[in-house]
Amino acid sequence: YFSNNNNLHPQVSFDITDDQEVSLISGRVCNQHGNTAEKFDLKDKISLEMVLQINTTAITQFIAGFHVYTNDGLLLFPANYSFNHTSQNSSKNLVKIICEIQDNLLNTGLHFVSLACSSWVNTSQRFFLKEEVLSFEVTEVISERKVDYFGEYPGAIRVDLKFDHELV
């Protein structure tokens, strides 16, 4: 993991070759304005992006995956998106996949993202898996918490659940 050198990697680019059926061109972590960012408040929406170049016409159904991990290596969730692509869709055969992570979901700390693409047409085929190539940090201003709990909040996720009460 990147945590040993304290450098965050919110953006990554790759060299591509036309002999691969699907190439990963880039990946990045974005804020709600679409700008690359490495630090987010717990209340911020986060977007994960990857840009693919599809160099095949034989396969038209693909699965792009973002796997989000904690700093301790715990897989929080795989976010997979199935899409169809034909050569008529884009003159350059470029596809941008965007995954939006809702606000108040991830707990504070460092997070790492792996990028993957595969196909399940006829047989399982993985085009690439780039492990933990993106990283970002979620922070919080403790004095702004709505609950009477101070210090590091336990757990891997931090869902903002809705509560109510009534007399019975």
Residue pairs with C-beta under 8 A, 6 or more apart in sequence:
1 71
1 73
1 110
1 112
1 132
2 8
2 9
2 110
2 112
2 132
2 135
3 71
3 110
8 38
8 39
8 110
8 135
8 136
8 137
9 38
9 133
9 134
9 135
10 28
10 29
10 36
10 37
10 38
10 134
10 135
10 136
11 26
11 27
11 28
11 29
11 36
11 134
12 26
12 27
12 28
12 130
12 133
12 134
13 25
13 26
14 23
14 24
14 25
14 26
14 130
16 23
16 24
16 25
16 53
17 23
18 55
19 55
20 55
20 127
20 128
21 54
21 55
21 56
21 58
21 59
21 127
22 52
22 53
22 54
22 55
22 56
22 62
22 117
22 127
22 128
23 52
23 53
23 55
23 127
23 128
24 50
24 51
24 52
24 115
24 117
24 128
24 130
25 51
25 52
25 53
25 94
26 49
26 50
26 51
27 48
27 49
27 50
27 51
27 113
27 115
27 130
27 133
27 134
28 36
28 48
28 49
28 134
29 36
29 37
29 38
29 46
29 47
29 48
29 49
29 113
29 134
29 135
29 136
30 36
30 37
30 46
30 47
30 48
30 49
31 37
31 40
31 44
31 45
31 46
31 47
32 44
32 45
32 47
34 47
37 136
38 135
38 136
38 137
39 136
39 137
39 138
39 139
40 46
40 136
40 137
40 138
40 139
41 138
41 139
41 140
41 141
42 103
42 104
42 106
42 107
42 108
42 138
42 139
42 140
42 158
43 103
43 104
44 103
45 100
45 101
45 102
45 103
46 100
46 101
46 106
46 136
46 138
47 98
47 99
47 100
47 101
48 66
48 68
48 79
48 98
48 99
48 101
48 113
48 134
49 96
49 97
49 98
49 99
50 64
50 66
50 96
50 97
50 115
50 117
51 94
51 95
51 96
51 97
52 62
52 64
52 94
52 95
52 96
52 97
52 117
53 92
53 93
53 94
53 95
54 62
54 85
54 93
54 94
54 95
55 93
57 86
57 87
59 119
59 121
59 125
60 84
60 85
60 86
60 121
61 82
61 83
61 84
61 119
61 120
61 121
62 82
62 83
62 84
62 85
62 117
62 118
62 119
63 80
63 81
63 82
63 83
63 117
63 118
63 119
63 120
64 80
64 81
64 83
64 97
64 115
64 116
64 117
65 78
65 79
65 80
65 81
65 114
65 115
65 116
65 117
65 118
66 78
66 79
66 80
66 99
66 113
66 114
66 115
66 116
67 75
67 77
67 78
67 79
67 113
67 114
67 116
68 75
68 76
68 77
68 78
68 79
68 101
68 106
68 111
68 112
68 113
69 75
69 76
69 111
69 112
69 113
69 114
69 132
70 76
70 107
70 109
70 110
70 111
70 112
70 156
71 109
71 110
71 111
71 112
74 156
76 106
76 111
76 156
76 157
79 99
81 97
81 99
83 95
83 97
85 93
85 95
87 93
89 95
103 160
104 158
104 159
104 160
105 157
105 158
105 159
106 138
106 157
106 158
107 138
107 153
107 155
107 156
107 157
107 158
108 138
108 139
108 140
108 152
108 153
108 158
109 137
109 138
110 135
110 136
110 137
111 135
111 136
111 137
111 138
112 132
112 134
112 135
113 132
113 133
113 134
113 135
113 136
114 129
114 130
114 131
114 132
114 133
115 128
115 129
115 130
115 133
115 134
116 126
116 128
116 129
116 130
117 126
117 127
117 128
118 124
118 125
118 126
118 127
119 125
119 127
140 153
142 150
142 151
